Amino acid sequence: MRIASIKSYPLELPLSRPFETNFGRFEVRRVLLVAVSTGDATATAECPVFGPQYSYETVETARLIVDQHIGPAIVGETLEKPEDFVERVAFIRGHPFAKSAVELALWDLWARGRGQPLWRFAGGEREHVRCQISIGVKASIEELLEAIEAGIEQGYGQIKLKIRRGWDAAVLEHVRNVYPDTPLMVDANGGYTLQDLPMLKALDRLNLEMIEQPLHPADLRDHALLQREIATPICLDESVDSIQSAQAAIALGSCRIVNIKLARVGGLGPAKQMASLCRENGLTVWCGGMIETGLGACYNLAAASLPEFVHPNDITQSYAYFDIELVRPPIQLRRDGTIQLPERPGIGRDVDWEMVQRFTTR
């Protein structure tokens, strides 16, 4: 497959309602779309950067890397398999979000070239993917309960709640009293330290599925110490951005679960490698989300269909966070809390370019 061109499109998308985490409050979602063309076909993928709060990458840095470094490295070149791309851009240290957007688009092109749905081409085995919805910090417990009830009514099989200091144990106790049997997990986005051990240990009695990224991303040692002190499984997110960091987390015993985000690890190929490494070492994984549009969700669905991904995934139906959608047909959640994988080749959906142009900035 010969690469003819790569184009990037920065977008600003208004959220249907503010989303608040330990990182801050967001009312607009800025993302980068990357279109890769062979001349005969074009595939587009989403680069859901959330920096600099989440990582060092931003829309601006991702676009620079794509346009000025990745593009010149592969445009005009012939790539036969996903590993070829990884090798061609290995000279770029870091920048997994930027790399992932191009890598994912290439996967779509390869799958379509073989007439296969992306999820099946990638080795997926599930025709339906279990999903959860992520709910941010709210202004009141009443507002939080309303959001949880709405998620349950839509059919999500698990609820993920964002927590931070002052919005944690007491709030979760109240939620658990109202929903004693609903599968719940929490995400701290690295907002705590070992000084918060009493509060974190108190969460054990709430029967949570996991606590995601409780400590600073660099604190693999402290996560290992914490996991020995609490019964609730620790799930790492920001801490595990490469095979090397995953190996370190495994060696230290820093977690029992890993949230694999395609953009955070550099694409679908690296995600498959990480998932295999985790399974070989007794860890379980699931596919995390970054408040993507439906376009990003299409690729997440393919990852979540892989056999290693055993927990409900952070993949929501269309219009969960936005009043608009960038793909057609929209993604729909089934009443059993799953999303059906498409049978059309590639990601199985078409990009709405009129909508893309409407929200593209320069």
C-alpha positions as a Markdown table, in Angstrom:
| # | Residue | x | y | z |
|---|---|---|---|---|
| 1 | Met | 0.0 | 0.0 | 0.0 |
| 2 | Arg | 1.5 | 3.3 | -1.1 |
| 3 | Ile | 0.8 | 6.4 | 0.9 |
| 4 | Ala | -0.1 | 9.4 | -1.3 |
| 5 | Ser | -1.0 | 12.0 | 1.3 |
| 6 | Ile | -1.7 | 12.8 | 5.0 |
| 7 | Lys | -3.9 | 15.7 | 6.0 |
| 8 | Ser | -4.8 | 16.9 | 9.5 |
| 9 | Tyr | -7.9 | 18.7 | 10.7 |
| 10 | Pro | -8.1 | 20.4 | 14.1 |
| 11 | Leu | -11.7 | 20.5 | 15.5 |
| 12 | Glu | -13.4 | 22.2 | 18.3 |
| 13 | Leu | -16.6 | 20.4 | 19.4 |
| 14 | Pro | -18.9 | 21.8 | 22.1 |
| 15 | Leu | -19.9 | 19.2 | 24.7 |
| 16 | Ser | -23.6 | 18.8 | 25.3 |
| 17 | Arg | -22.9 | 19.3 | 29.0 |
| 18 | Pro | -19.7 | 20.2 | 30.9 |
| 19 | Phe | -17.4 | 17.3 | 31.9 |
| 20 | Glu | -15.4 | 17.7 | 35.1 |
| 21 | Thr | -12.6 | 15.5 | 36.5 |
| 22 | Asn | -9.5 | 16.0 | 38.7 |
| 23 | Phe | -7.9 | 17.7 | 35.7 |
| 24 | Gly | -10.5 | 20.4 | 35.5 |
| 25 | Arg | -13.8 | 21.3 | 33.8 |
| 26 | Phe | -14.3 | 21.1 | 30.1 |
| 27 | Glu | -17.0 | 22.6 | 27.9 |
| 28 | Val | -15.4 | 22.2 | 24.5 |
| 29 | Arg | -13.5 | 19.1 | 23.2 |
| 30 | Arg | -10.6 | 19.9 | 21.0 |
| 31 | Val | -9.4 | 17.0 | 18.8 |
| 32 | Leu | -7.4 | 16.4 | 15.7 |
| 33 | Leu | -8.6 | 14.3 | 12.8 |
| 34 | Val | -6.0 | 12.7 | 10.4 |
| 35 | Ala | -6.9 | 11.6 | 6.9 |
| 36 | Val | -4.5 | 9.1 | 5.2 |
| 37 | Ser | -4.9 | 8.6 | 1.4 |
| 38 | Thr | -3.5 | 6.0 | -1.0 |
| 39 | Gly | -4.9 | 7.9 | -3.9 |
| 40 | Asp | -7.6 | 5.3 | -4.4 |
| 41 | Ala | -9.0 | 5.3 | -0.8 |
| 42 | Thr | -8.9 | 7.5 | 2.2 |
| 43 | Ala | -9.2 | 6.6 | 5.9 |
| 44 | Thr | -9.7 | 9.0 | 8.8 |
| 45 | Ala | -8.9 | 8.5 | 12.5 |
| 46 | Glu | -9.2 | 10.7 | 15.6 |
| 47 | Cys | -6.3 | 11.9 | 17.7 |
| 48 | Pro | -8.2 | 12.6 | 21.1 |
| 49 | Val | -5.5 | 14.6 | 22.8 |
| 50 | Phe | -6.5 | 15.8 | 26.2 |
| 51 | Gly | -3.2 | 17.7 | 27.0 |
| 52 | Pro | -1.5 | 19.2 | 28.7 |
| 53 | Gln | -3.7 | 18.1 | 31.6 |
| 54 | Tyr | -3.5 | 14.4 | 30.6 |
| 55 | Ser | -0.2 | 14.2 | 28.8 |
| 56 | Tyr | 2.4 | 16.5 | 27.2 |
| 57 | Glu | 0.7 | 16.2 | 23.8 |
| 58 | Thr | -1.8 | 18.9 | 22.6 |
| 59 | Val | -3.7 | 19.4 | 19.3 |
| 60 | Glu | -0.9 | 21.8 | 18.2 |
| 61 | Thr | 2.0 | 19.4 | 19.0 |
| 62 | Ala | 0.1 | 16.4 | 17.5 |
| 63 | Arg | -0.5 | 18.3 | 14.3 |
| 64 | Leu | 3.1 | 19.4 | 14.1 |
| 65 | Ile | 4.3 | 15.8 | 14.5 |
| 66 | Val | 1.9 | 14.5 | 12.0 |
| 67 | Asp | 2.5 | 17.2 | 9.4 |
| 68 | Gln | 6.2 | 17.8 | 9.8 |
| 69 | His | 7.6 | 14.4 | 10.8 |
| 70 | Ile | 5.3 | 11.5 | 10.3 |
| 71 | Gly | 4.0 | 12.7 | 6.9 |
| 72 | Pro | 7.5 | 13.2 | 5.4 |
| 73 | Ala | 8.5 | 9.8 | 6.8 |
| 74 | Ile | 5.8 | 7.8 | 5.0 |
| 75 | Val | 4.2 | 9.8 | 2.2 |
| 76 | Gly | 5.4 | 8.3 | -1.1 |
| 77 | Glu | 6.5 | 5.1 | 0.7 |
| 78 | Thr | 4.9 | 1.6 | 0.5 |
| 79 | Leu | 3.8 | 0.0 | 3.7 |
| 80 | Glu | 2.7 | -3.7 | 3.7 |
| 81 | Lys | 1.7 | -4.2 | 7.3 |
| 82 | Pro | 1.1 | -2.3 | 10.5 |
| 83 | Glu | 4.6 | -3.0 | 11.8 |
| 84 | Asp | 6.1 | -1.2 | 8.8 |
| 85 | Phe | 4.6 | 2.1 | 10.1 |
| 86 | Val | 5.9 | 1.5 | 13.6 |
| 87 | Glu | 9.4 | 1.0 | 12.2 |
| 88 | Arg | 9.2 | 4.1 | 9.9 |
| 89 | Val | 8.4 | 6.4 | 12.8 |
| 90 | Ala | 10.5 | 4.9 | 15.5 |
| 91 | Phe | 12.9 | 7.8 | 15.2 |
| 92 | Ile | 10.2 | 10.0 | 16.8 |
| 93 | Arg | 10.6 | 9.7 | 20.5 |
| 94 | Gly | 7.2 | 9.6 | 22.3 |
| 95 | His | 4.2 | 11.4 | 20.8 |
| 96 | Pro | 2.0 | 8.2 | 20.9 |
| 97 | Phe | -1.3 | 10.2 | 20.3 |
| 98 | Ala | 0.0 | 11.7 | 17.1 |
| 99 | Lys | 1.4 | 8.3 | 15.9 |
| 100 | Ser | -1.9 | 6.5 | 16.8 |
| 101 | Ala | -4.0 | 8.7 | 14.5 |
| 102 | Val | -2.0 | 7.7 | 11.5 |
| 103 | Glu | -1.5 | 4.1 | 12.6 |
| 104 | Leu | -5.3 | 3.6 | 13.1 |
| 105 | Ala | -6.2 | 5.1 | 9.7 |
| 106 | Leu | -3.7 | 2.7 | 8.1 |
| 107 | Trp | -5.4 | -0.2 | 9.9 |
| 108 | Asp | -8.7 | 0.9 | 8.4 |
| 109 | Leu | -7.1 | 1.0 | 4.9 |
| 110 | Trp | -5.6 | -2.4 | 5.2 |
| 111 | Ala | -8.8 | -3.9 | 6.5 |
| 112 | Arg | -10.9 | -2.4 | 3.7 |
| 113 | Gly | -8.3 | -3.5 | 1.2 |
| 114 | Arg | -8.9 | -7.1 | 2.3 |
| 115 | Gly | -12.7 | -6.6 | 2.4 |
| 116 | Gln | -12.8 | -7.3 | 6.2 |
| 117 | Pro | -14.3 | -5.4 | 9.1 |
| 118 | Leu | -11.5 | -3.8 | 11.1 |
| 119 | Trp | -12.3 | -5.7 | 14.3 |
| 120 | Arg | -12.1 | -9.1 | 12.5 |
| 121 | Phe | -9.0 | -8.1 | 10.6 |
| 122 | Ala | -7.3 | -7.1 | 13.9 |
| 123 | Gly | -8.1 | -10.5 | 15.4 |
| 124 | Gly | -11.3 | -9.6 | 17.3 |
| 125 | Glu | -13.6 | -12.4 | 18.4 |
| 126 | Arg | -16.6 | -10.6 | 19.9 |
| 127 | Glu | -19.5 | -9.5 | 17.7 |
| 128 | His | -20.8 | -7.4 | 20.6 |
| 129 | Val | -18.8 | -5.3 | 23.0 |
| 130 | Arg | -19.8 | -4.6 | 26.6 |
| 131 | Cys | -19.8 | -0.9 | 27.5 |
| 132 | Gln | -19.8 | 1.5 | 30.5 |
| 133 | Ile | -20.4 | 5.2 | 30.7 |
| 134 | Ser | -18.0 | 7.7 | 32.4 |
| 135 | Ile | -19.7 | 10.3 | 34.6 |
| 136 | Gly | -17.7 | 13.3 | 35.7 |
| 137 | Val | -17.8 | 15.3 | 39.0 |
| 138 | Lys | -21.1 | 17.0 | 39.4 |
| 139 | Ala | -22.3 | 20.0 | 41.3 |
| 140 | Ser | -24.4 | 17.9 | 43.7 |
| 141 | Ile | -25.1 | 14.3 | 44.7 |
| 142 | Glu | -28.6 | 14.8 | 43.3 |
| 143 | Glu | -27.2 | 15.7 | 39.9 |
| 144 | Leu | -24.9 | 12.7 | 40.1 |
| 145 | Leu | -27.7 | 10.3 | 40.9 |
| 146 | Glu | -29.7 | 11.7 | 38.0 |
| 147 | Ala | -26.7 | 11.0 | 35.6 |
| 148 | Ile | -26.3 | 7.5 | 37.0 |
| 149 | Glu | -30.0 | 6.7 | 36.5 |
| 150 | Ala | -29.9 | 8.0 | 33.0 |
| 151 | Gly | -26.9 | 5.8 | 32.2 |
| 152 | Ile | -28.7 | 2.8 | 33.7 |
| 153 | Glu | -31.8 | 3.5 | 31.7 |
| 154 | Gln | -29.8 | 3.8 | 28.5 |
| 155 | Gly | -28.5 | 0.3 | 29.2 |
| 156 | Tyr | -24.9 | 0.7 | 30.2 |
| 157 | Gly | -23.9 | -2.3 | 32.2 |
| 158 | Gln | -21.3 | -0.5 | 34.4 |
| 159 | Ile | -21.0 | 3.0 | 35.7 |
| 160 | Lys | -17.6 | 4.8 | 36.0 |
| 161 | Leu | -17.4 | 7.7 | 38.4 |
| 162 | Lys | -14.8 | 10.4 | 38.4 |
| 163 | Ile | -13.5 | 11.2 | 41.9 |
| 164 | Arg | -11.2 | 13.8 | 43.5 |
| 165 | Arg | -10.5 | 15.1 | 47.0 |
| 166 | Gly | -13.7 | 16.3 | 48.5 |
| 167 | Trp | -15.7 | 14.2 | 46.1 |
| 168 | Asp | -14.9 | 10.7 | 47.0 |
| 169 | Ala | -15.7 | 8.4 | 49.9 |
| 170 | Ala | -18.9 | 10.1 | 51.2 |
| 171 | Val | -20.3 | 10.6 | 47.8 |
| 172 | Leu | -19.6 | 7.0 | 46.8 |
| 173 | Glu | -21.2 | 5.7 | 50.0 |
| 174 | His | -24.3 | 7.6 | 49.1 |
| 175 | Val | -24.3 | 6.2 | 45.6 |
| 176 | Arg | -23.7 | 2.6 | 46.8 |
| 177 | Asn | -26.7 | 2.9 | 49.2 |
| 178 | Val | -28.9 | 4.0 | 46.3 |
| 179 | Tyr | -27.5 | 1.4 | 43.9 |
| 180 | Pro | -26.4 | -1.5 | 46.0 |
| 181 | Asp | -26.0 | -3.9 | 43.1 |
| 182 | Thr | -24.9 | -1.7 | 40.2 |
| 183 | Pro | -21.4 | -2.4 | 39.0 |
| 184 | Leu | -19.3 | 0.7 | 39.8 |
| 185 | Met | -15.7 | 1.7 | 39.3 |
| 186 | Val | -14.0 | 5.0 | 40.1 |
| 187 | Asp | -11.3 | 7.0 | 38.3 |
| 188 | Ala | -9.1 | 9.3 | 40.3 |
| 189 | Asn | -6.9 | 10.6 | 37.4 |
| 190 | Gly | -3.9 | 10.5 | 39.7 |
| 191 | Gly | -5.3 | 12.9 | 42.2 |
| 192 | Tyr | -4.2 | 11.2 | 45.4 |
| 193 | Thr | -1.0 | 10.2 | 47.3 |
| 194 | Leu | -0.2 | 7.5 | 49.9 |
| 195 | Gln | -1.2 | 10.1 | 52.5 |
| 196 | Asp | -4.8 | 9.4 | 51.4 |
| 197 | Leu | -4.4 | 5.7 | 52.3 |
| 198 | Pro | -7.2 | 5.7 | 55.0 |
| 199 | Met | -9.7 | 7.1 | 52.5 |
| 200 | Leu | -8.6 | 4.7 | 49.8 |
| 201 | Lys | -8.8 | 1.7 | 52.1 |
| 202 | Ala | -12.3 | 2.8 | 53.1 |
| 203 | Leu | -13.4 | 2.3 | 49.5 |
| 204 | Asp | -12.9 | -1.5 | 49.9 |
| 205 | Arg | -16.3 | -1.8 | 51.6 |
| 206 | Leu | -18.1 | -0.4 | 48.6 |
| 207 | Asn | -17.5 | -3.5 | 46.4 |
| 208 | Leu | -16.0 | -1.5 | 43.5 |
| 209 | Glu | -14.9 | -3.2 | 40.4 |
| 210 | Met | -11.6 | -1.2 | 40.4 |
| 211 | Ile | -10.1 | 2.1 | 41.3 |
| 212 | Glu | -8.4 | 3.6 | 38.2 |
| 213 | Gln | -5.2 | 5.6 | 38.5 |
| 214 | Pro | -5.4 | 6.6 | 42.1 |
| 215 | Leu | -1.8 | 8.1 | 42.3 |
| 216 | His | 0.5 | 10.1 | 40.1 |
| 217 | Pro | 1.3 | 8.4 | 36.8 |
| 218 | Ala | 5.0 | 8.2 | 37.6 |
| 219 | Asp | 4.5 | 6.5 | 41.0 |
| 220 | Leu | 4.6 | 2.9 | 40.0 |
| 221 | Arg | 6.3 | 2.0 | 43.2 |
| 222 | Asp | 3.7 | 3.8 | 45.3 |
| 223 | His | 0.9 | 2.1 | 43.4 |
| 224 | Ala | 2.5 | -1.2 | 44.2 |
| 225 | Leu | 2.6 | -0.3 | 47.9 |
| 226 | Leu | -1.0 | 0.8 | 47.7 |
| 227 | Gln | -2.2 | -2.4 | 46.0 |
| 228 | Arg | -0.7 | -4.4 | 48.9 |
| 229 | Glu | -2.8 | -2.3 | 51.3 |
| 230 | Ile | -6.2 | -2.4 | 49.6 |
| 231 | Ala | -8.4 | -5.1 | 48.4 |
| 232 | Thr | -9.9 | -3.2 | 45.5 |
| 233 | Pro | -8.0 | -3.9 | 42.3 |
| 234 | Ile | -6.0 | -1.0 | 41.1 |
| 235 | Cys | -6.3 | -0.2 | 37.3 |
| 236 | Leu | -3.5 | 1.8 | 35.7 |
| 237 | Asp | -4.1 | 4.3 | 32.9 |
| 238 | Glu | -1.7 | 7.2 | 32.5 |
| 239 | Ser | 1.1 | 5.2 | 34.2 |
| 240 | Val | 1.2 | 2.6 | 31.4 |
| 241 | Asp | 2.0 | 4.3 | 28.1 |
| 242 | Ser | 4.4 | 1.7 | 26.6 |
| 243 | Ile | 5.4 | -1.9 | 26.7 |
| 244 | Gln | 8.3 | -0.9 | 28.9 |
| 245 | Ser | 6.1 | 0.9 | 31.5 |
| 246 | Ala | 3.7 | -2.1 | 31.4 |
| 247 | Gln | 6.6 | -4.4 | 32.1 |
| 248 | Ala | 7.7 | -2.3 | 35.0 |
| 249 | Ala | 4.2 | -2.2 | 36.5 |
| 250 | Ile | 3.9 | -6.0 | 36.2 |
| 251 | Ala | 7.3 | -6.5 | 37.9 |
| 252 | Leu | 6.5 | -4.2 | 40.8 |
| 253 | Gly | 2.9 | -5.5 | 41.2 |
| 254 | Ser | 1.5 | -2.0 | 40.7 |
| 255 | Cys | -1.9 | -3.1 | 39.5 |
| 256 | Arg | -4.2 | -6.0 | 38.6 |
| 257 | Ile | -5.9 | -4.3 | 35.7 |
| 258 | Val | -4.8 | -2.1 | 32.8 |
| 259 | Asn | -6.9 | 0.4 | 30.9 |
| 260 | Ile | -5.5 | 0.4 | 27.3 |
| 261 | Lys | -6.3 | 3.5 | 25.4 |
| 262 | Leu | -5.3 | 3.3 | 21.7 |
| 263 | Ala | -4.0 | 6.9 | 21.6 |
| 264 | Arg | -2.0 | 6.6 | 24.8 |
| 265 | Val | -0.1 | 3.6 | 23.7 |
| 266 | Gly | 0.4 | 4.6 | 20.0 |
| 267 | Gly | -2.3 | 2.7 | 18.1 |
| 268 | Leu | -3.9 | -0.7 | 17.6 |
| 269 | Gly | -0.7 | -2.6 | 17.0 |
| 270 | Pro | 0.9 | -1.5 | 20.3 |
| 271 | Ala | -2.4 | -2.1 | 22.1 |
| 272 | Lys | -2.5 | -5.7 | 20.9 |
| 273 | Gln | 1.1 | -6.2 | 22.1 |
| 274 | Met | 0.2 | -4.7 | 25.5 |
| 275 | Ala | -2.9 | -6.8 | 25.9 |
| 276 | Ser | -1.0 | -10.0 | 25.2 |
| 277 | Leu | 1.7 | -9.0 | 27.7 |
| 278 | Cys | -0.9 | -8.4 | 30.4 |
| 279 | Arg | -2.7 | -11.7 | 29.7 |
| 280 | Glu | 0.6 | -13.6 | 29.9 |
| 281 | Asn | 1.2 | -12.1 | 33.3 |
| 282 | Gly | -2.2 | -12.6 | 34.8 |
| 283 | Leu | -3.5 | -9.0 | 34.4 |
| 284 | Thr | -6.8 | -8.2 | 32.7 |
| 285 | Val | -7.5 | -5.2 | 30.4 |
| 286 | Trp | -10.2 | -3.1 | 28.9 |
| 287 | Cys | -10.4 | -0.3 | 26.4 |
| 288 | Gly | -10.5 | 3.2 | 27.8 |
| 289 | Gly | -12.0 | 6.3 | 26.2 |
| 290 | Met | -11.0 | 9.9 | 25.9 |
| 291 | Ile | -14.5 | 11.4 | 25.3 |
| 292 | Glu | -14.0 | 10.7 | 21.6 |
| 293 | Thr | -16.5 | 11.3 | 18.9 |
| 294 | Gly | -18.1 | 8.3 | 17.1 |
| 295 | Leu | -15.0 | 8.2 | 14.8 |
| 296 | Gly | -12.7 | 7.5 | 17.7 |
| 297 | Ala | -15.2 | 5.0 | 19.1 |
| 298 | Cys | -15.1 | 3.0 | 15.9 |
| 299 | Tyr | -11.5 | 2.1 | 16.5 |
| 300 | Asn | -12.1 | 1.5 | 20.2 |
| 301 | Leu | -14.8 | -1.0 | 19.3 |
| 302 | Ala | -12.3 | -2.9 | 17.2 |
| 303 | Ala | -9.8 | -3.1 | 20.1 |
| 304 | Ala | -12.5 | -4.1 | 22.6 |
| 305 | Ser | -13.5 | -7.0 | 20.4 |
| 306 | Leu | -10.1 | -8.6 | 21.1 |
| 307 | Pro | -10.2 | -11.7 | 23.4 |
| 308 | Glu | -8.0 | -10.0 | 26.1 |
| 309 | Phe | -10.4 | -7.2 | 26.7 |
| 310 | Val | -12.7 | -8.7 | 29.4 |
| 311 | His | -14.1 | -5.7 | 31.3 |
| 312 | Pro | -16.8 | -3.3 | 30.2 |
| 313 | Asn | -15.2 | -0.7 | 28.0 |
| 314 | Asp | -15.3 | 3.1 | 28.0 |
| 315 | Ile | -17.2 | 3.3 | 24.7 |
| 316 | Thr | -20.5 | 5.2 | 24.5 |
| 317 | Gln | -23.2 | 5.5 | 21.9 |
| 318 | Ser | -23.4 | 8.5 | 19.7 |
| 319 | Tyr | -24.6 | 11.7 | 21.2 |
| 320 | Ala | -23.5 | 10.7 | 24.8 |
| 321 | Tyr | -21.2 | 13.7 | 25.1 |
| 322 | Phe | -22.0 | 15.7 | 22.0 |
| 323 | Asp | -25.1 | 17.0 | 20.2 |
| 324 | Ile | -23.5 | 16.2 | 16.9 |
| 325 | Glu | -21.9 | 13.1 | 15.3 |
| 326 | Leu | -19.0 | 12.7 | 12.8 |
| 327 | Val | -19.9 | 9.3 | 11.5 |
| 328 | Arg | -22.8 | 7.7 | 9.8 |
| 329 | Pro | -24.7 | 5.6 | 10.8 |
| 330 | Pro | -24.4 | 6.7 | 14.5 |
| 331 | Ile | -23.3 | 4.2 | 17.1 |
| 332 | Gln | -26.2 | 2.7 | 19.1 |
| 333 | Leu | -26.1 | 0.9 | 22.5 |
| 334 | Arg | -28.2 | -2.2 | 22.8 |
| 335 | Arg | -30.5 | -2.7 | 25.8 |
| 336 | Asp | -28.1 | -5.4 | 27.1 |
| 337 | Gly | -25.3 | -2.8 | 27.5 |
| 338 | Thr | -23.4 | -3.8 | 24.4 |
| 339 | Ile | -22.6 | -2.3 | 21.0 |
| 340 | Gln | -22.8 | -4.5 | 17.9 |
| 341 | Leu | -19.7 | -4.6 | 15.7 |
| 342 | Pro | -20.2 | -3.7 | 12.0 |
| 343 | Glu | -19.9 | -6.2 | 9.2 |
| 344 | Arg | -18.9 | -3.6 | 6.6 |
| 345 | Pro | -15.2 | -3.4 | 5.7 |
| 346 | Gly | -12.9 | -1.2 | 7.8 |
| 347 | Ile | -14.5 | 0.8 | 10.6 |
| 348 | Gly | -17.9 | 0.1 | 9.1 |
| 349 | Arg | -19.0 | 3.7 | 9.0 |
| 350 | Asp | -18.7 | 6.8 | 6.9 |
| 351 | Val | -17.2 | 10.1 | 8.0 |
| 352 | Asp | -19.6 | 13.0 | 7.7 |
| 353 | Trp | -17.3 | 15.5 | 6.0 |
| 354 | Glu | -19.8 | 18.3 | 6.0 |
| 355 | Met | -19.9 | 18.1 | 9.8 |
| 356 | Val | -16.1 | 17.9 | 10.0 |
| 357 | Gln | -15.7 | 21.0 | 7.9 |
| 358 | Arg | -18.3 | 22.8 | 10.1 |
| 359 | Phe | -16.2 | 22.4 | 13.2 |
| 360 | Thr | -12.7 | 22.5 | 11.7 |
| 361 | Thr | -10.5 | 25.4 | 13.0 |
| 362 | Arg | -7.3 | 26.8 | 11.4 |
